[in-house]
């Protein structure tokens, strides 16, 4: 027996006669609605008095999340219940030399150990400059506010900076797995690229050993590349792994 399920669109009133309207549809109806909006918009603009344009209509359309992603959390919870974080940084569509300059500056300013860099996408532009999408990790234990201060000095992804302020778990999450819709791989898992910082000397900042062990297991070639002298008592079992859904290919 066929049963049609009726869904009620979400309509929320705002100040000054404004509205937020949210509907969820399949691809066929999505394309039809977009076409109709374009036609209605042209007619409405043509029919409106240019001296009385009192309203603006912004249509924000997006694909709902559909790809399952595995990642890990920045949170470090010690046995003394002192919660801290390691620093995750997410850069999209940026020249690598800009990252190198920014990170070199921030490392000195905040007395940080070297950073691990992985790439999720990288190419050369016509001038021979490397650019792409990158994730950077620094395993020094910081407070929530210290991580925010560090990220605010960088031109990394703005949404990535803000999510923990809205997210109920109050942490940063970074991708470890490939991006796949179940049929094809849209993005392979991040690849280790390099280290930014001085690897010739010892570093005495307290670091999250749990994150270090997990990273070394994922990228065995990184083991012992940085000389840490102050690891906490965490182990790989203490890392919090997460699963989430994204529409970003």
FIGUKOL-903273 format. One record per residue (C-alpha): residue in three letters; x, y, z. Coordinates in nm, 4 decimals. Layout:
! FIGUKOL-903273
<node><r>ALA</r><c1>X</c1><c2>Y</c2><c3>Z</c3></node>
...
! end
This chain:
! FIGUKOL-903273
<node><r>UNK</r><c1>0.0000</c1><c2>0.0000</c2><c3>0.0000</c3></node>
<node><r>UNK</r><c1>0.1343</c1><c2>0.3415</c2><c3>-0.0963</c3></node>
<node><r>UNK</r><c1>0.1309</c1><c2>0.6034</c2><c3>0.1735</c3></node>
<node><r>UNK</r><c1>0.2307</c1><c2>0.9649</c2><c3>0.1087</c3></node>
<node><r>UNK</r><c1>0.4102</c1><c2>1.1350</c2><c3>0.3969</c3></node>
<node><r>UNK</r><c1>0.3297</c1><c2>1.5038</c2><c3>0.4284</c3></node>
<node><r>UNK</r><c1>0.6038</c1><c2>1.7249</c2><c3>0.5644</c3></node>
<node><r>UNK</r><c1>0.5339</c1><c2>2.0724</c2><c3>0.6904</c3></node>
<node><r>UNK</r><c1>0.7750</c1><c2>2.3390</c2><c3>0.5746</c3></node>
<node><r>UNK</r><c1>0.9443</c1><c2>2.5384</c2><c3>0.8487</c3></node>
<node><r>UNK</r><c1>0.8317</c1><c2>2.9027</c2><c3>0.8373</c3></node>
<node><r>UNK</r><c1>0.9730</c1><c2>3.1410</c2><c3>1.0954</c3></node>
<node><r>UNK</r><c1>0.8741</c1><c2>3.5051</c2><c3>1.1241</c3></node>
<node><r>UNK</r><c1>1.1397</c1><c2>3.7712</c2><c3>1.1758</c3></node>
<node><r>UNK</r><c1>1.1354</c1><c2>4.1420</c2><c3>1.2524</c3></node>
<node><r>UNK</r><c1>1.0106</c1><c2>4.3926</c2><c3>0.9917</c3></node>
<node><r>UNK</r><c1>0.7881</c1><c2>4.1405</c2><c3>0.8154</c3></node>
<node><r>UNK</r><c1>1.0839</c1><c2>3.9106</c2><c3>0.7415</c3></node>
<node><r>UNK</r><c1>1.0634</c1><c2>3.5341</c2><c3>0.6995</c3></node>
<node><r>UNK</r><c1>1.2880</c1><c2>3.2304</c2><c3>0.7123</c3></node>
<node><r>UNK</r><c1>1.1423</c1><c2>2.9457</c2><c3>0.5068</c3></node>
<node><r>UNK</r><c1>1.3047</c1><c2>2.6008</c2><c3>0.5097</c3></node>
<node><r>UNK</r><c1>1.1910</c1><c2>2.3119</c2><c3>0.2909</c3></node>
<node><r>UNK</r><c1>1.3559</c1><c2>1.9802</c2><c3>0.2078</c3></node>
<node><r>UNK</r><c1>1.3012</c1><c2>1.8258</c2><c3>-0.1347</c3></node>
<node><r>UNK</r><c1>1.4487</c1><c2>1.5744</c2><c3>-0.3767</c3></node>
<node><r>UNK</r><c1>1.6703</c1><c2>1.6727</c2><c3>-0.6698</c3></node>
<node><r>UNK</r><c1>1.3856</c1><c2>1.6848</c2><c3>-0.9244</c3></node>
<node><r>UNK</r><c1>1.1793</c1><c2>1.9271</c2><c3>-0.7170</c3></node>
<node><r>UNK</r><c1>1.4897</c1><c2>2.1234</c2><c3>-0.6176</c3></node>
<node><r>UNK</r><c1>1.5708</c1><c2>2.1953</c2><c3>-0.9836</c3></node>
<node><r>UNK</r><c1>1.2066</c1><c2>2.2850</c2><c3>-1.0521</c3></node>
<node><r>UNK</r><c1>1.1894</c1><c2>2.5265</c2><c3>-0.7589</c3></node>
<node><r>UNK</r><c1>1.5162</c1><c2>2.6982</c2><c3>-0.8566</c3></node>
<node><r>UNK</r><c1>1.3868</c1><c2>2.7463</c2><c3>-1.2108</c3></node>
<node><r>UNK</r><c1>1.0596</c1><c2>2.8925</c2><c3>-1.0832</c3></node>
<node><r>UNK</r><c1>1.2379</c1><c2>3.1237</c2><c3>-0.8392</c3></node>
<node><r>UNK</r><c1>1.4529</c1><c2>3.2636</c2><c3>-1.1197</c3></node>
<node><r>UNK</r><c1>1.1477</c1><c2>3.3312</c2><c3>-1.3374</c3></node>
<node><r>UNK</r><c1>0.9464</c1><c2>3.4824</c2><c3>-1.0515</c3></node>
<node><r>UNK</r><c1>1.2418</c1><c2>3.6964</c2><c3>-0.9494</c3></node>
<node><r>UNK</r><c1>1.2829</c1><c2>3.8444</c2><c3>-1.2968</c3></node>
<node><r>UNK</r><c1>0.9106</c1><c2>3.9195</c2><c3>-1.3213</c3></node>
<node><r>UNK</r><c1>0.8994</c1><c2>4.0726</c2><c3>-0.9723</c3></node>
<node><r>UNK</r><c1>1.2018</c1><c2>4.2937</c2><c3>-1.0334</c3></node>
<node><r>UNK</r><c1>1.0578</c1><c2>4.4142</c2><c3>-1.3626</c3></node>
<node><r>UNK</r><c1>0.7191</c1><c2>4.4844</c2><c3>-1.2025</c3></node>
<node><r>UNK</r><c1>0.8585</c1><c2>4.6687</c2><c3>-0.8964</c3></node>
<node><r>UNK</r><c1>0.8834</c1><c2>5.0461</c2><c3>-0.8677</c3></node>
<node><r>UNK</r><c1>1.2552</c1><c2>5.1246</c2><c3>-0.8462</c3></node>
<node><r>UNK</r><c1>1.1792</c1><c2>5.4025</c2><c3>-0.5964</c3></node>
<node><r>UNK</r><c1>0.9994</c1><c2>5.1678</c2><c3>-0.3564</c3></node>
<node><r>UNK</r><c1>1.2269</c1><c2>4.8664</c2><c3>-0.3234</c3></node>
<node><r>UNK</r><c1>1.1503</c1><c2>4.7958</c2><c3>0.0437</c3></node>
<node><r>UNK</r><c1>1.2370</c1><c2>4.4254</c2><c3>0.0589</c3></node>
<node><r>UNK</r><c1>1.5306</c1><c2>4.2019</c2><c3>-0.0266</c3></node>
<node><r>UNK</r><c1>1.4850</c1><c2>3.8284</c2><c3>-0.0878</c3></node>
<node><r>UNK</r><c1>1.7885</c1><c2>3.6075</c2><c3>-0.0351</c3></node>
<node><r>UNK</r><c1>1.7544</c1><c2>3.2436</c2><c3>-0.1391</c3></node>
<node><r>UNK</r><c1>2.0172</c1><c2>3.0146</c2><c3>0.0170</c3></node>
<node><r>UNK</r><c1>2.0104</c1><c2>2.6649</c2><c3>-0.1345</c3></node>
<node><r>UNK</r><c1>2.2425</c1><c2>2.3818</c2><c3>-0.0359</c3></node>
<node><r>UNK</r><c1>2.2897</c1><c2>2.0080</c2><c3>-0.0508</c3></node>
<node><r>UNK</r><c1>2.2051</c1><c2>1.8371</c2><c3>0.2767</c3></node>
<node><r>UNK</r><c1>2.4921</c1><c2>1.6421</c2><c3>0.4394</c3></node>
<node><r>UNK</r><c1>2.5157</c1><c2>1.2905</c2><c3>0.2974</c3></node>
<node><r>UNK</r><c1>2.8776</c1><c2>1.1714</c2><c3>0.3306</c3></node>
<node><r>UNK</r><c1>2.9876</c1><c2>0.9941</c2><c3>0.6483</c3></node>
<node><r>UNK</r><c1>3.3225</c1><c2>1.1187</c2><c3>0.7789</c3></node>
<node><r>UNK</r><c1>3.5472</c1><c2>0.9896</c2><c3>1.0559</c3></node>
<node><r>UNK</r><c1>3.7605</c1><c2>1.2321</c2><c3>1.2506</c3></node>
<node><r>UNK</r><c1>3.9016</c1><c2>1.3142</c2><c3>1.5910</c3></node>
<node><r>UNK</r><c1>3.8475</c1><c2>1.5717</c2><c3>1.8622</c3></node>
<node><r>UNK</r><c1>4.0855</c1><c2>1.8378</c2><c3>1.9935</c3></node>
<node><r>UNK</r><c1>3.9803</c1><c2>1.7735</c2><c3>2.3524</c3></node>
<node><r>UNK</r><c1>4.2334</c1><c2>1.6467</c2><c3>2.6075</c3></node>
<node><r>UNK</r><c1>4.0949</c1><c2>1.5406</c2><c3>2.9464</c3></node>
<node><r>UNK</r><c1>4.3618</c1><c2>1.4633</c2><c3>3.2052</c3></node>
<node><r>UNK</r><c1>4.3306</c1><c2>1.2525</c2><c3>3.5165</c3></node>
<node><r>UNK</r><c1>4.3154</c1><c2>1.5718</c2><c3>3.7239</c3></node>
<node><r>UNK</r><c1>3.9976</c1><c2>1.6663</c2><c3>3.5312</c3></node>
<node><r>UNK</r><c1>4.1716</c1><c2>1.9695</c2><c3>3.3805</c3></node>
<node><r>UNK</r><c1>4.0273</c1><c2>1.9954</c2><c3>3.0337</c3></node>
<node><r>UNK</r><c1>4.2518</c1><c2>2.1346</c2><c3>2.7619</c3></node>
<node><r>UNK</r><c1>4.2844</c1><c2>2.1182</c2><c3>2.3849</c3></node>
<node><r>UNK</r><c1>4.5420</c1><c2>2.0673</c2><c3>2.1162</c3></node>
<node><r>UNK</r><c1>4.5273</c1><c2>2.3125</c2><c3>1.8261</c3></node>
<node><r>UNK</r><c1>4.3673</c1><c2>2.2104</c2><c3>1.4982</c3></node>
<node><r>UNK</r><c1>4.3825</c1><c2>2.4522</c2><c3>1.2023</c3></node>
<node><r>UNK</r><c1>4.1879</c1><c2>2.4094</c2><c3>0.8782</c3></node>
<node><r>UNK</r><c1>4.2960</c1><c2>2.5998</c2><c3>0.5652</c3></node>
<node><r>UNK</r><c1>4.1034</c1><c2>2.5908</c2><c3>0.2352</c3></node>
<node><r>UNK</r><c1>4.2175</c1><c2>2.7137</c2><c3>-0.1077</c3></node>
<node><r>UNK</r><c1>4.5321</c1><c2>2.8908</c2><c3>0.0060</c3></node>
<node><r>UNK</r><c1>4.8916</c1><c2>2.9272</c2><c3>-0.1102</c3></node>
<node><r>UNK</r><c1>5.1139</c1><c2>2.7091</c2><c3>0.1062</c3></node>
<node><r>UNK</r><c1>5.3753</c1><c2>2.9830</c2><c3>0.1407</c3></node>
<node><r>UNK</r><c1>5.1120</c1><c2>3.1964</c2><c3>0.3198</c3></node>
<node><r>UNK</r><c1>5.0547</c1><c2>2.9131</c2><c3>0.5672</c3></node>
<node><r>UNK</r><c1>5.4281</c1><c2>2.8759</c2><c3>0.6231</c3></node>
<node><r>UNK</r><c1>5.4687</c1><c2>3.2457</c2><c3>0.7021</c3></node>
<node><r>UNK</r><c1>5.1643</c1><c2>3.2619</c2><c3>0.9309</c3></node>
<node><r>UNK</r><c1>5.2521</c1><c2>2.9471</c2><c3>1.1227</c3></node>
<node><r>UNK</r><c1>5.6174</c1><c2>3.0456</c2><c3>1.1620</c3></node>
<node><r>UNK</r><c1>5.5064</c1><c2>3.3750</c2><c3>1.3158</c3></node>
<node><r>UNK</r><c1>5.2451</c1><c2>3.2209</c2><c3>1.5459</c3></node>
<node><r>UNK</r><c1>5.4864</c1><c2>2.9494</c2><c3>1.6641</c3></node>
<node><r>UNK</r><c1>5.7294</c1><c2>3.2085</c2><c3>1.7935</c3></node>
<node><r>UNK</r><c1>5.4624</c1><c2>3.4399</c2><c3>1.9354</c3></node>
<node><r>UNK</r><c1>5.2925</c1><c2>3.1668</c2><c3>2.1433</c3></node>
<node><r>UNK</r><c1>5.6020</c1><c2>2.9546</c2><c3>2.2199</c3></node>
<node><r>UNK</r><c1>5.4670</c1><c2>2.6494</c2><c3>2.0389</c3></node>
<node><r>UNK</r><c1>5.6435</c1><c2>2.3306</c2><c3>1.9320</c3></node>
<node><r>UNK</r><c1>5.6508</c1><c2>2.2464</c2><c3>1.5588</c3></node>
<node><r>UNK</r><c1>5.3343</c1><c2>2.1743</c2><c3>1.3620</c3></node>
<node><r>UNK</r><c1>5.2382</c1><c2>1.8669</c2><c3>1.1614</c3></node>
<node><r>UNK</r><c1>5.0878</c1><c2>1.9480</c2><c3>0.8195</c3></node>
<node><r>UNK</r><c1>4.8630</c1><c2>1.7165</c2><c3>0.6190</c3></node>
<node><r>UNK</r><c1>4.7053</c1><c2>1.7968</c2><c3>0.2847</c3></node>
<node><r>UNK</r><c1>4.3554</c1><c2>1.7036</c2><c3>0.1724</c3></node>
<node><r>UNK</r><c1>4.4103</c1><c2>1.8562</c2><c3>-0.1725</c3></node>
<node><r>UNK</r><c1>4.7138</c1><c2>2.0204</c2><c3>-0.3330</c3></node>
<node><r>UNK</r><c1>4.8081</c1><c2>2.1447</c2><c3>-0.6795</c3></node>
<node><r>UNK</r><c1>5.0413</c1><c2>2.3942</c2><c3>-0.8480</c3></node>
<node><r>UNK</r><c1>4.9101</c1><c2>2.7174</c2><c3>-0.9939</c3></node>
<node><r>UNK</r><c1>5.0365</c1><c2>2.8509</c2><c3>-1.3330</c3></node>
<node><r>UNK</r><c1>5.3201</c1><c2>3.0317</c2><c3>-1.1514</c3></node>
<node><r>UNK</r><c1>5.4437</c1><c2>2.7111</c2><c3>-0.9909</c3></node>
<node><r>UNK</r><c1>5.3148</c1><c2>2.7938</c2><c3>-0.6421</c3></node>
<node><r>UNK</r><c1>5.1645</c1><c2>2.5166</c2><c3>-0.4296</c3></node>
<node><r>UNK</r><c1>4.8112</c1><c2>2.5773</c2><c3>-0.3094</c3></node>
<node><r>UNK</r><c1>4.5271</c1><c2>2.3671</c2><c3>-0.1736</c3></node>
<node><r>UNK</r><c1>4.3480</c1><c2>2.2519</c2><c3>0.1410</c3></node>
<node><r>UNK</r><c1>4.5458</c1><c2>2.1689</c2><c3>0.4531</c3></node>
<node><r>UNK</r><c1>4.5010</c1><c2>2.0583</c2><c3>0.8133</c3></node>
<node><r>UNK</r><c1>4.7610</c1><c2>2.1527</c2><c3>1.0720</c3></node>
<node><r>UNK</r><c1>4.8105</c1><c2>2.0019</c2><c3>1.4181</c3></node>
<node><r>UNK</r><c1>4.9979</c1><c2>2.1313</c2><c3>1.7187</c3></node>
<node><r>UNK</r><c1>4.9947</c1><c2>1.9012</c2><c3>2.0215</c3></node>
<node><r>UNK</r><c1>5.0807</c1><c2>2.1531</c2><c3>2.2919</c3></node>
<node><r>UNK</r><c1>4.8066</c1><c2>2.1484</c2><c3>2.5563</c3></node>
<node><r>UNK</r><c1>4.6197</c1><c2>2.4803</c2><c3>2.5565</c3></node>
<node><r>UNK</r><c1>4.3061</c1><c2>2.6214</c2><c3>2.7110</c3></node>
<node><r>UNK</r><c1>3.9959</c1><c2>2.6688</c2><c3>2.4974</c3></node>
<node><r>UNK</r><c1>4.0580</c1><c2>3.0456</c2><c3>2.4906</c3></node>
<node><r>UNK</r><c1>4.4245</c1><c2>3.0037</c2><c3>2.3959</c3></node>
<node><r>UNK</r><c1>4.3284</c1><c2>2.7973</c2><c3>2.0906</c3></node>
<node><r>UNK</r><c1>4.0775</c1><c2>3.0642</c2><c3>1.9891</c3></node>
<node><r>UNK</r><c1>4.3440</c1><c2>3.3337</c2><c3>2.0278</c3></node>
<node><r>UNK</r><c1>4.5880</c1><c2>3.1366</c2><c3>1.8111</c3></node>
<node><r>UNK</r><c1>4.3316</c1><c2>3.0725</c2><c3>1.5380</c3></node>
<node><r>UNK</r><c1>4.2216</c1><c2>3.4367</c2><c3>1.5368</c3></node>
<node><r>UNK</r><c1>4.5698</c1><c2>3.5349</c2><c3>1.4215</c3></node>
<node><r>UNK</r><c1>4.5448</c1><c2>3.3048</c2><c3>1.1197</c3></node>
<node><r>UNK</r><c1>4.3594</c1><c2>3.3234</c2><c3>0.7877</c3></node>
<node><r>UNK</r><c1>4.2198</c1><c2>2.9726</c2><c3>0.8314</c3></node>
<node><r>UNK</r><c1>3.8603</c1><c2>2.8688</c2><c3>0.7625</c3></node>
<node><r>UNK</r><c1>3.6201</c1><c2>3.0997</c2><c3>0.9484</c3></node>
<node><r>UNK</r><c1>3.3476</c1><c2>2.8393</c2><c3>0.9991</c3></node>
<node><r>UNK</r><c1>3.6024</c1><c2>2.5986</c2><c3>1.1478</c3></node>
<node><r>UNK</r><c1>3.6969</c1><c2>2.8656</c2><c3>1.4020</c3></node>
<node><r>UNK</r><c1>3.3385</c1><c2>2.9336</c2><c3>1.5064</c3></node>
<node><r>UNK</r><c1>3.1859</c1><c2>2.5846</c2><c3>1.5220</c3></node>
<node><r>UNK</r><c1>3.3062</c1><c2>2.5061</c2><c3>1.8778</c3></node>
<node><r>UNK</r><c1>3.1384</c1><c2>2.8230</c2><c3>2.0041</c3></node>
<node><r>UNK</r><c1>2.8042</c1><c2>2.6835</c2><c3>1.8821</c3></node>
<node><r>UNK</r><c1>2.8684</c1><c2>2.3081</c2><c3>1.9029</c3></node>
<node><r>UNK</r><c1>2.7485</c1><c2>2.1583</c2><c3>2.2317</c3></node>
<node><r>UNK</r><c1>3.0650</c1><c2>1.9498</c2><c3>2.2782</c3></node>
<node><r>UNK</r><c1>3.2829</c1><c2>2.2642</c2><c3>2.2608</c3></node>
<node><r>UNK</r><c1>3.5738</c1><c2>2.1196</c2><c3>2.0665</c3></node>
<node><r>UNK</r><c1>3.7278</c1><c2>2.1218</c2><c3>1.7202</c3></node>
<node><r>UNK</r><c1>3.6985</c1><c2>1.8158</c2><c3>1.4963</c3></node>
<node><r>UNK</r><c1>3.9223</c1><c2>1.7334</c2><c3>1.2009</c3></node>
<node><r>UNK</r><c1>3.8826</c1><c2>1.4761</c2><c3>0.9268</c3></node>
<node><r>UNK</r><c1>4.0920</c1><c2>1.1594</c2><c3>0.9310</c3></node>
<node><r>UNK</r><c1>3.9098</c1><c2>0.9456</c2><c3>0.6760</c3></node>
<node><r>UNK</r><c1>3.8318</c1><c2>0.9746</c2><c3>0.3079</c3></node>
<node><r>UNK</r><c1>3.5166</c1><c2>1.1516</c2><c3>0.1892</c3></node>
<node><r>UNK</r><c1>3.2880</c1><c2>0.9047</c2><c3>0.0165</c3></node>
<node><r>UNK</r><c1>2.9210</c1><c2>0.8940</c2><c3>-0.0741</c3></node>
<node><r>UNK</r><c1>2.9286</c1><c2>0.5132</c2><c3>-0.0709</c3></node>
<node><r>UNK</r><c1>2.9788</c1><c2>0.4907</c2><c3>-0.4472</c3></node>
<node><r>UNK</r><c1>3.2945</c1><c2>0.6865</c2><c3>-0.5118</c3></node>
<node><r>UNK</r><c1>3.5679</c1><c2>0.8594</c2><c3>-0.3134</c3></node>
<node><r>UNK</r><c1>3.5234</c1><c2>1.2365</c2><c3>-0.3416</c3></node>
<node><r>UNK</r><c1>3.8380</c1><c2>1.3135</c2><c3>-0.1387</c3></node>
<node><r>UNK</r><c1>4.1067</c1><c2>1.0678</c2><c3>-0.0218</c3></node>
<node><r>UNK</r><c1>4.2134</c1><c2>1.0689</c2><c3>0.3401</c3></node>
<node><r>UNK</r><c1>4.4599</c1><c2>1.3474</c2><c3>0.4292</c3></node>
<node><r>UNK</r><c1>4.8249</c1><c2>1.2845</c2><c3>0.3389</c3></node>
<node><r>UNK</r><c1>5.1204</c1><c2>1.3861</c2><c3>0.5542</c3></node>
<node><r>UNK</r><c1>5.3041</c1><c2>1.6759</c2><c3>0.3899</c3></node>
<node><r>UNK</r><c1>5.5661</c1><c2>1.8227</c2><c3>0.6217</c3></node>
<node><r>UNK</r><c1>5.6525</c1><c2>1.9800</c2><c3>0.9556</c3></node>
<node><r>UNK</r><c1>5.6708</c1><c2>2.3545</c2><c3>1.0128</c3></node>
<node><r>UNK</r><c1>5.9090</c1><c2>2.4437</c2><c3>1.2942</c3></node>
<node><r>UNK</r><c1>6.2535</c1><c2>2.3618</c2><c3>1.4295</c3></node>
<node><r>UNK</r><c1>6.3060</c1><c2>1.9843</c2><c3>1.4431</c3></node>
<node><r>UNK</r><c1>6.6739</c1><c2>2.0070</c2><c3>1.5426</c3></node>
<node><r>UNK</r><c1>6.6166</c1><c2>2.1096</c2><c3>1.9040</c3></node>
<node><r>UNK</r><c1>6.4207</c1><c2>1.9682</c2><c3>2.2002</c3></node>
<node><r>UNK</r><c1>6.0807</c1><c2>2.1127</c2><c3>2.2909</c3></node>
<node><r>UNK</r><c1>5.9708</c1><c2>2.1224</c2><c3>2.6549</c3></node>
<node><r>UNK</r><c1>5.6093</c1><c2>2.2408</c2><c3>2.6170</c3></node>
<node><r>UNK</r><c1>5.3598</c1><c2>1.9953</c2><c3>2.7696</c3></node>
<node><r>UNK</r><c1>5.1954</c1><c2>1.8017</c2><c3>2.4883</c3></node>
<node><r>UNK</r><c1>4.9068</c1><c2>1.5569</c2><c3>2.4553</c3></node>
<node><r>UNK</r><c1>5.0729</c1><c2>1.2183</c2><c3>2.4240</c3></node>
<node><r>UNK</r><c1>4.7396</c1><c2>1.0591</c2><c3>2.3319</c3></node>
<node><r>UNK</r><c1>4.7101</c1><c2>1.2753</c2><c3>2.0201</c3></node>
<node><r>UNK</r><c1>5.0763</c1><c2>1.2182</c2><c3>1.9367</c3></node>
<node><r>UNK</r><c1>5.0422</c1><c2>0.8388</c2><c3>1.9568</c3></node>
<node><r>UNK</r><c1>4.7269</c1><c2>0.8461</c2><c3>1.7441</c3></node>
<node><r>UNK</r><c1>4.8927</c1><c2>1.0659</c2><c3>1.4817</c3></node>
<node><r>UNK</r><c1>5.2048</c1><c2>0.8470</c2><c3>1.4717</c3></node>
<node><r>UNK</r><c1>4.9863</c1><c2>0.5414</c2><c3>1.4177</c3></node>
<node><r>UNK</r><c1>4.8075</c1><c2>0.7105</c2><c3>1.1274</c3></node>
<node><r>UNK</r><c1>5.1329</c1><c2>0.8455</c2><c3>0.9829</c3></node>
<node><r>UNK</r><c1>5.4207</c1><c2>0.6152</c2><c3>1.0933</c3></node>
<node><r>UNK</r><c1>5.6716</c1><c2>0.8276</c2><c3>0.9003</c3></node>
<node><r>UNK</r><c1>5.6204</c1><c2>1.1090</c2><c3>1.1542</c3></node>
<node><r>UNK</r><c1>5.7372</c1><c2>0.9145</c2><c3>1.4604</c3></node>
<node><r>UNK</r><c1>6.0239</c1><c2>1.0870</c2><c3>1.6471</c3></node>
<node><r>UNK</r><c1>6.0490</c1><c2>1.3684</c2><c3>1.3932</c3></node>
<node><r>UNK</r><c1>5.9868</c1><c2>1.6201</c2><c3>1.6725</c3></node>
<node><r>UNK</r><c1>6.1866</c1><c2>1.5963</c2><c3>1.9949</c3></node>
<node><r>UNK</r><c1>5.9340</c1><c2>1.6306</c2><c3>2.2800</c3></node>
<node><r>UNK</r><c1>6.0608</c1><c2>1.6262</c2><c3>2.6401</c3></node>
<node><r>UNK</r><c1>5.7334</c1><c2>1.6875</c2><c3>2.8269</c3></node>
<node><r>UNK</r><c1>5.4653</c1><c2>1.4369</c2><c3>2.7248</c3></node>
<node><r>UNK</r><c1>5.1643</c1><c2>1.3914</c2><c3>2.9526</c3></node>
<node><r>UNK</r><c1>5.0510</c1><c2>1.0458</c2><c3>3.0685</c3></node>
<node><r>UNK</r><c1>4.7793</c1><c2>1.0030</c2><c3>2.8045</c3></node>
<node><r>UNK</r><c1>4.7667</c1><c2>0.7102</c2><c3>2.5626</c3></node>
<node><r>UNK</r><c1>4.6069</c1><c2>0.6525</c2><c3>2.2261</c3></node>
<node><r>UNK</r><c1>4.3034</c1><c2>0.5070</c2><c3>2.4070</c3></node>
<node><r>UNK</r><c1>4.2248</c1><c2>0.8519</c2><c3>2.5462</c3></node>
<node><r>UNK</r><c1>4.1648</c1><c2>1.0125</c2><c3>2.2059</c3></node>
<node><r>UNK</r><c1>3.8019</c1><c2>1.0908</c2><c3>2.1247</c3></node>
<node><r>UNK</r><c1>3.7065</c1><c2>0.9881</c2><c3>1.7734</c3></node>
<node><r>UNK</r><c1>3.3963</c1><c2>1.1253</c2><c3>1.6045</c3></node>
<node><r>UNK</r><c1>3.1708</c1><c2>1.0485</c2><c3>1.3108</c3></node>
<node><r>UNK</r><c1>2.9805</c1><c2>1.3216</c2><c3>1.1318</c3></node>
<node><r>UNK</r><c1>2.8090</c1><c2>1.3906</c2><c3>0.8027</c3></node>
<node><r>UNK</r><c1>2.9065</c1><c2>1.6485</c2><c3>0.5433</c3></node>
<node><r>UNK</r><c1>2.7875</c1><c2>1.7611</c2><c3>0.2011</c3></node>
<node><r>UNK</r><c1>3.1194</c1><c2>1.9196</c2><c3>0.1115</c3></node>
<node><r>UNK</r><c1>3.2899</c1><c2>1.7207</c2><c3>-0.1620</c3></node>
! end
